[in-house]
Amino acid sequence: LGSVAMSSSEQAAAIDQLRKEVNAQAQRELLTKMTEKCFAKCVSSKGSGNLDRSEQLCLGMCIDRYVDCMNAVNEALVNRQQARS
């Protein structure tokens, strides 16, 4: 297999694309994990097809906590990255 030389702008674009793909995969995994954990915590009537009011409220609050936590972690990471720059 031969190697292909890339310009610095092509390398930067490739790295940016890779970062976007990694971030998208991480978001999908977070959504899957959040859904599984919140559903397991909040939904007791498996198979009925409908969520009762308390299950809906629990799911909403659980998802809100995940989103708040994710935002706090993202903010901390951005601050850490900025401090390194």
N, C-alpha and C positions, 0 to 999 in steps of 0.2 A: 504494500500500500504506500503510495507516494504521499508526501506532505504537501499541503497547500498553504502558500504564504498569504497571510491576511494583513491588510493595512491596519493601522492603529484604530481608525474609525470603524472598520469592520469588526475588529476585536471588541471594541466598546459596545457596538450594537449587539453582537452575539452575547456578550456578558449581560447586557441589559435584558435581552430576550430570555436568557436563562433565569435571571432573577425573577422576572415576571412569571415564568412558568412555575418556579419553585414556590413563589408566594401564592399563586392560584391553587397549587396542590395543597399547601398548608391550610388555606382557607377552606377547601373542600373537606380536608380531614377534621378541621375544627368543627365545621358544621355537622359532620357525621357524628363526631364524638358528643357534641352538645345535644344533638337530637336523641342519641341513644341514652345518655345519662339523664336528661330531663324527662324523657318518656318513662324510663325505668323508675324514676323517683316519683313521678306525678300521676301516672295512669295505672289504675288498678283493674279496670274493666276491659281486659284484653278480649277483643273479638266482638264487642257490642257495636262497633262502628261509629259510635258517637261519644264525644267527651262531655261529661257533666260540667257544671259551672265551676266547681272546685278544682277539677282537673285542668280546665282552661286557665283559671287564675294561676295555678301552680306552674303550669308550663310557661305562661307569660313572665312570671317572676323569675323563674329559673333561667330563661333565655336572657332576660334583662341582666341578671347577675353575670352570666357568661360574657355578654357584650361589654359590660362595665369592666370586668376583669381583663378582657382582651384589650380594651382601650387603654387601661392603666399600664399593662405590659408593653404595648406599642409605644406609649409615651415615654416610658422608662428607657426603652431601647433607643429611641430617637435621641433622647437627652444624653445617653451614654455615648452614642455615635458622635454627636455634636461636640461633646467634651473631648473626645479623642482627636477631633479635627483641628 
